[in-house]
Amino acid sequence: MGLFSFIKNAGKKLGIGGDDDAPDVEAVKKELSSHDLGTDKVDVAVKGDKIVLSGVVKDQSAFEKAVVAVGNTLGISQVEASELKVTDAATSAPAPAKAPVFYTVKKGDNLWKIAEAQYGKGKGAKNTVIFEANKPMLTHPDKIYAGQVLRIPDLAQA
């Protein structure tokens, strides 16, 4: 449960290289910290077109947002997060993260369609839950693109 796939030629361009070039580690660290997700205890390594995240985040939401924030980067095809732990609120000790649900946006998708596909017919109004779960990476509900990977939160916890 620690390796997540992304579309290599879709996403935000961080470096100055070509479209298939992976960004350097400093650019990825800067991008991750720019979202203010509470990832100050997260280490980042770039291995070819794969990002490796390790360390500790404050909760499951921060874990998932960290994976999505660096995975939706041009030139990245995978994010390895098996060494990224979530702090257990009860003991303050690091614990493994739960398996997140991600969705890769397809051409013609919008958040309403995605909500109905993920939560069931008639639940398109839950698109706001998906939008909120992907802030600050998403700045507007209409600004999603094919190939982008979004977090799909559990409605019971939303």
C-alpha positions as CSV (number, residue, x, y, z in Angstrom):
1,M,0.0,0.0,0.0
2,G,2.9,2.3,-0.3
3,L,3.3,2.8,-4.1
4,F,1.0,5.1,-6.0
5,S,0.9,5.6,-9.7
6,F,0.4,8.9,-11.6
7,I,0.5,10.0,-15.2
8,K,4.0,11.1,-15.9
9,N,3.2,13.6,-18.6
10,A,0.4,15.4,-16.7
11,G,0.7,17.8,-13.8
12,K,2.4,20.9,-12.6
13,K,5.9,21.6,-14.1
14,L,8.4,22.3,-11.3
15,G,11.7,22.2,-13.0
16,I,13.3,23.7,-16.0
17,G,13.9,20.5,-17.9
18,G,11.8,18.9,-20.6
19,D,8.3,17.6,-20.1
20,D,9.5,14.1,-19.3
21,D,12.3,15.2,-16.9
22,A,11.6,14.6,-13.2
23,P,12.0,17.7,-11.1
24,D,14.9,18.0,-8.7
25,V,14.5,17.2,-5.0
26,E,14.6,20.8,-3.9
27,A,11.8,21.8,-6.3
28,V,9.6,18.9,-5.0
29,K,10.3,19.9,-1.3
30,K,9.4,23.5,-2.1
31,E,6.2,22.4,-3.8
32,L,5.2,20.2,-0.9
33,S,5.9,22.8,1.7
34,S,4.0,25.5,-0.3
35,H,0.7,23.7,0.4
36,D,1.2,24.1,4.2
37,L,0.0,20.5,4.9
38,G,2.0,19.9,8.1
39,T,4.8,18.0,6.2
40,D,7.7,19.7,8.0
41,K,8.8,16.2,9.2
42,V,8.7,14.6,5.7
43,D,11.8,13.8,3.8
44,V,11.7,13.7,0.0
45,A,13.9,11.8,-2.4
46,V,13.7,11.7,-6.2
47,K,14.7,8.4,-7.9
48,G,14.3,8.8,-11.6
49,D,10.5,9.4,-12.2
50,K,9.6,8.3,-8.7
51,I,9.3,10.4,-5.5
52,V,10.0,8.7,-2.2
53,L,8.4,10.2,0.9
54,S,9.4,9.2,4.4
55,G,8.9,10.6,7.9
56,V,5.7,11.6,9.8
57,V,2.6,13.6,9.1
58,K,-0.1,14.7,11.5
59,D,-3.1,12.7,10.1
60,Q,-4.5,10.6,7.2
61,S,-5.6,13.7,5.3
62,A,-2.0,15.1,5.4
63,F,-0.7,11.7,4.2
64,E,-3.0,11.6,1.2
65,K,-2.5,15.3,0.3
66,A,1.3,14.9,0.4
67,V,1.1,12.0,-2.0
68,V,-1.2,13.9,-4.4
69,A,0.7,17.1,-4.1
70,V,4.0,15.6,-5.3
71,G,2.4,13.0,-7.6
72,N,0.6,15.5,-9.7
73,T,3.9,16.8,-10.9
74,L,5.0,16.7,-14.5
75,G,7.7,14.0,-14.9
76,I,6.6,11.9,-11.9
77,S,5.0,8.5,-12.5
78,Q,5.1,7.0,-9.0
79,V,5.1,8.1,-5.3
80,E,6.5,5.6,-2.8
81,A,5.1,6.4,0.7
82,S,5.6,3.1,2.6
83,E,7.9,4.9,5.0
84,L,5.6,7.9,5.5
85,K,3.7,7.4,8.8
86,V,0.7,9.0,10.4
87,T,0.9,10.2,14.0
88,D,-1.5,8.2,16.2
89,A,-3.5,10.8,18.1
90,A,-3.9,8.6,21.1
91,T,-0.2,7.7,21.6
92,S,1.5,10.3,19.5
93,A,3.5,7.5,18.0
94,P,3.9,7.0,14.2
95,A,1.5,4.5,12.7
96,P,1.0,3.1,9.2
97,A,-1.5,5.1,7.0
98,K,-4.8,3.6,5.9
99,A,-5.2,2.7,2.2
100,P,-6.4,5.9,0.6
101,V,-8.8,6.2,-2.3
102,F,-7.6,8.2,-5.3
103,Y,-9.2,8.9,-8.6
104,T,-7.5,9.8,-11.9
105,V,-9.5,12.5,-13.8
106,K,-10.5,11.6,-17.3
107,K,-11.3,13.9,-20.2
108,G,-14.8,15.2,-19.8
109,D,-14.9,14.7,-16.0
110,N,-16.1,17.3,-13.5
111,L,-16.4,17.0,-9.8
112,W,-20.1,16.3,-9.9
113,K,-19.6,13.3,-12.3
114,I,-16.7,12.1,-10.1
115,A,-18.8,12.3,-6.9
116,E,-21.6,10.3,-8.5
117,A,-19.1,7.7,-9.8
118,Q,-17.4,7.4,-6.4
119,Y,-20.4,7.8,-4.0
120,G,-23.3,6.6,-6.0
121,K,-26.1,7.9,-8.3
122,G,-27.7,11.0,-6.8
123,K,-24.7,12.0,-4.8
124,G,-23.2,14.5,-7.2
125,A,-23.8,17.3,-4.6
126,K,-21.1,15.6,-2.6
127,N,-18.6,17.1,-5.1
128,T,-17.9,19.8,-2.5
129,V,-16.5,17.1,-0.2
130,I,-14.0,16.1,-2.9
131,F,-13.1,19.7,-3.6
132,E,-12.5,20.5,0.1
133,A,-10.5,17.3,0.4
134,N,-8.1,18.4,-2.3
135,K,-7.5,21.9,-1.1
136,P,-5.0,23.7,-1.3
137,M,-3.9,21.8,-4.4
138,L,-7.3,22.7,-6.1
139,T,-8.1,26.4,-6.1
140,H,-11.4,26.2,-8.0
141,P,-13.8,23.3,-8.5
142,D,-13.7,23.8,-12.3
143,K,-9.9,23.7,-12.5
144,I,-9.3,20.0,-12.8
145,Y,-7.5,18.4,-15.8
146,A,-7.3,14.9,-17.4
147,G,-4.6,12.9,-15.7
148,Q,-4.8,14.7,-12.4
149,V,-5.2,12.5,-9.3
150,L,-7.6,13.5,-6.7
151,R,-8.2,12.2,-3.1
152,I,-11.6,10.7,-2.6
153,P,-12.5,11.0,1.1
154,D,-14.7,8.5,2.9
155,L,-18.1,10.2,3.3
156,A,-18.4,8.8,6.9
157,Q,-15.3,10.8,7.9
158,A,-16.1,13.9,5.8
